[in-house]
Amino acid sequence: MKNRISIDPSAPDSLLTGAKKINENFDQIDSKIEQLETVAKSEIAHLHWRADINEKNILEMALELETVKGAILNGLTSNIYIESFIDVEDVTLLNGATKHDSKNKKVYLV
């Protein structure tokens, strides 16, 4: 408990009691602010995570749109399969065949 309001100990009891109550209220406010900061940081982290997913989805949809658009313009619309490889979540890496660099988000053949 921080003493934000300090009063001379020789002051009347009513002033000391009032100062203690004010200090306690400040402590409660500080505690609530810390709780709200924790919640805000958590929400911001969640929004960053969602933004990353949305960016990935937008890139995949743009790639699919361009692929399908090109196929329609060229009259080759049957048997089109699209894999973006934006990440390696759906890819099984075999031992010795590839190396995954998660920092740079790259897969290398070795």
N, C-alpha and C positions, 0 to 999 in steps of 0.2 A: 504494500500500500504506500503510494507516494503521498507526501504531504504537500499538496499544491498551495493550500492556504495554511499559513502558519500564523499562530496568534501567541502572544506573550502568555506563558503559563499563569501569570498573575491576573489575567483577564477574567471577567465573570464567567461562571460555568455555562451560561446560555450562549456566549460567543464561542467557547471551546466546543460545545456540543454541536452548534451550527456549522462550525468549520469542519468537524469530523464527518457530519452528514454530507456536506458538499464534497469532501474528499472521497467518501465512499461512492457517491454518485459519479464522480469523475472516473473512478476505478471501474464501475459497472459500464460506463460508456466506452472506456478503453477496451474492456473485454468484448463488448458487442462489436466494436470496430474490428478487432482482430478476427472474430468469427466471420464477419462479413468479408474481410479481405481473403480469408481462406476459401470461402465459397466462391468469391469472384475469381480467384486464381484457378480454381477447379473448373469453373465454367469457361474461362478463357482457354484452358488446355483442351477442354472438350470441343470448343469451337474450332481450334486449330486442327484437331484430329478430323472433324467433319469437313473442314475446308480442304484438307489433303485428299479425303475420299472423293469429294465433289470434283476436285481438279482432275483426279484420275478418271472419274466417270465421264467428264466432259471430253477429255482427250480420247478416250476409247470411242465415244459416240462420234466424234469428229472423224476419226480414222474409219470407222464403219460407214459413215455417210459418204465419205470420199470414195471408198472402195465400191460401195453399191452404186453410187452415181457413175463411176467409171465403167462398171459392168453394164449398166443399162445403156449408156451412150454407145458402148461397143457391141451391144446385143449379146453379151455373154452372161446371162442371168441364172443359169442352172449350176448347181453344185458350188456355191460360194461359201467358203468357211473363213471366218475372220478370227485371228488371234493377235492381240496387240502386243503382248509381252511387255506391258508397261511395268509390271513387277513379276516376281517369280513365285507368287503364291500358288498358282496352279501348275507349276512346273516341277517335276521331280528331277533333281540333280543327281547324276550317278557319280559314285566315287571315282576319282581319277580322271574323269572326262571333262569336268568343268570346275571352275573356281568362282565362287560368288563373292563379290565385293559389296557388302551391304552399305558401307559408308557412301560410296559413289553410285550405288544402285546399278551395278554392271555384272554381267556374267561373262567369264572368259573361258575359251577352250584352251585346255592345256595339253 
